[in-house]
Amino acid sequence: MNQNQAPDYDRSGRFPIDEDGWQVVDLNRMLYPGGPHALRVHAPGLPPFHVGWRFANSSPAPTDNRIVASHIGAKLGGSPLPPANFSPAMLARIQERLRIYAMLHPLPLFGERISGVDFVVEDPMVEIF
C-alpha cells in the first residue's frame, strides 16, 4: 500500500458497513497517549480519518450513557494516515452522520448501549496542554 492509498474497510465482520458505505472501526487504542479512544472512519467521498471518543460520565447511568466525540480528522499516533481537515459545513455533516452511525451500532463500537453522542472541539478531559 503506498502513501496515497487508503486502507481498506475492516473485513472482520465486527463493524457493519452501512448501505451508504460508511464504516466506523474501533481501533482498540488511544488516539494519542493519555487521549481518547480512537475510531477510524471510512466513508465514500471522504479520506479515511480518525475520531476520538470517551464516555461523558466516568460511571454512566443506564438512562444517560452518552459518548463525547472529539478530534475529528486528527492524526493517530504512529498511523501513516495524514490528518484530515474539513470545512465547517462538511464537519457538521460528518458529525450528524457519525451520530446516526453510533446510535445504530453502539455495541460493536462501545461495547454497550448509549443514549446519545455529543461533539466537542476541545476535550478538557483528555487534552494535555
For each residue, the residues with C-beta under 8 A, 3 or more apart:
1: 5 7
2: 5
3: 80
4:
5: 1 2
6: 42 47 48 81
7: 1 40 42 48 81
8: 11
9: 17 23 42
10: 14 15 23 25
11: 8
12: 15
13:
14: 10 108
15: 10 12 23 24 25 26 105 108 109
16: 23 105 108
17: 9 21 22 23
18: 21 22 23 101 104
19:
20: 44
21: 17 18 42 43 44
22: 17 18 41 42 43 44 97 101
23: 9 10 15 16 17 18 41 42 43
24: 15 39 40 41 42 51 98 101 102 105 109
25: 10 15 39 40 41 42
26: 15 37 38 39 108 109 110
27: 37 38 39 40 50 76
28: 37
29: 37 38
30: 33 34 35 36 37 38 77
31: 35 36 37 38 50 52 71 74 76 77
32: 35 74 76 77
33: 30 77
34: 30 126 128
35: 30 31 32 52 71 126 128
36: 30 31 52 53 54 68 70 71 123 126
37: 26 27 28 29 30 31 52 53 54
38: 26 27 29 30 31 50 51 52 76
39: 24 25 26 27 50 51 52 53 109
40: 7 24 25 27 48 49 50 51 76 81
41: 22 23 24 25 46 48 49 50 51 94 98
42: 6 7 9 21 22 23 24 25 48
43: 21 22 23 46 94 97
44: 20 21 22
45:
46: 41 43 49 84 94
47: 6 81 84
48: 6 7 40 41 42 81 84
49: 40 41 46 72 73 74 81 83 84
50: 27 31 38 39 40 41 71 73 74 75 76 79 81
51: 24 38 39 40 41 69 70 71 72 73 74 98
52: 31 35 36 37 38 39 69 70 71 74 123 126
53: 36 37 39 67 68 69 70 109 110
54: 36 37 67 68 70 123 125 126
55: 58 60 65 66 67 68 110
56: 60 64 65 66 67 68 118
57: 60 61 64 65 66
58: 55
59:
60: 55 56 57 64 65 66
61: 57 64 65
62: 65
63: 115
64: 56 57 60 61 115
65: 55 56 57 60 61 62 112 113 114 115
66: 55 56 57 60 114 115 116 117 118
67: 53 54 55 56 102 110 114 116 117 118
68: 36 53 54 55 56 117 118 119 120 123 125
69: 51 52 53 72 95 98 102 117 118 119 120
70: 36 51 52 53 54 119 120 121 122 123 126
71: 31 35 36 50 51 52 74 123
72: 49 51 69 86 91 94 95 98 119
73: 49 50 51 83 84 85 86
74: 31 32 49 50 51 52 71 83
75: 50 79 81 82 83
76: 27 31 32 38 40 50 79 81
77: 30 31 32 33
78:
79: 50 75 76
80: 3
81: 6 7 40 47 48 49 50 75 76 84
82: 75
83: 49 73 74 75
84: 46 47 48 49 73 81
85: 73
86: 72 73 90 91 94
87: 90 91
88: 91 92
89: 92 93
90: 86 87 93 94
91: 72 86 87 88 94 95
92: 88 89 95 96
93: 89 90 96 97
94: 41 43 46 72 86 90 91 97 98
95: 69 72 91 92 98 99 119
96: 92 93 99 100
97: 22 43 93 94 100 101
98: 24 41 51 69 72 94 95 101 102 117 119
99: 95 96 102 103 116 117 119
100: 96 97 103 104
101: 18 22 24 97 98 104 105
102: 24 67 69 98 99 105 106 109 110 114 117
103: 99 100 106 114 116 117
104: 18 100 101
105: 15 16 24 101 102 108 109
106: 102 103 109 110 112 113 114
107: 110 111 112 113
108: 14 15 16 26 105
109: 15 24 26 39 53 102 105 106
110: 26 53 55 67 102 106 107 114
111: 107
112: 65 106 107
113: 65 106 107
114: 65 66 67 102 103 106 110 117
115: 63 64 65 66
116: 66 67 99 103
117: 66 67 68 69 98 99 102 103 114
118: 56 66 67 68 69
119: 68 69 70 72 95 98 99
120: 68 69 70 123
121: 70
122: 70 127
123: 36 52 54 68 70 71 120 126 127
124: 127
125: 54 68
126: 34 35 36 52 54 70 123
127: 122 123 124
128: 34 35
129:
